[in-house]
Amino acid sequence: MTGIQADRIRSIKEKSEMKKHYLEGGIPTARQTLASAGREAVAAFAAEVGYPIIAKPDVGVGASGTYKISNEAELADFYAKEPHANQYVVEEFITGEICSGRAAVRVDDRLAAVHHGHREPEARPVVLRR
């Protein structure tokens, strides 16, 4: 059978699973925890990494549904108002250049598809919710 197997889908679908592979490969990445661990656990994580923290859906692309949380009151508000909070990952907030890669596919030793982006951070905010 060709193509990705069912046991590998989570590793490309869920941010929390992707990060494990980045770390195994030695790729620096923002530290994260699962929001499903509960508000107290996320507050302890925030105490370790510092505010602000970023909460975003574990499954999804882009900045849709992302929260920038700047203090414990906003963390409590996130848990009170986001009905799907337990499906989120929470990451330390980092700054830097934006670099992304999508896929490189070889078909008969020819490159069939690739996407790579690199740009300086923009001044406009990318966080959609607070």
Order of alpha helices (4+ residues) and beta strands (2+ residues): alpha-alpha-beta-alpha-beta-beta-alpha-beta-beta-beta
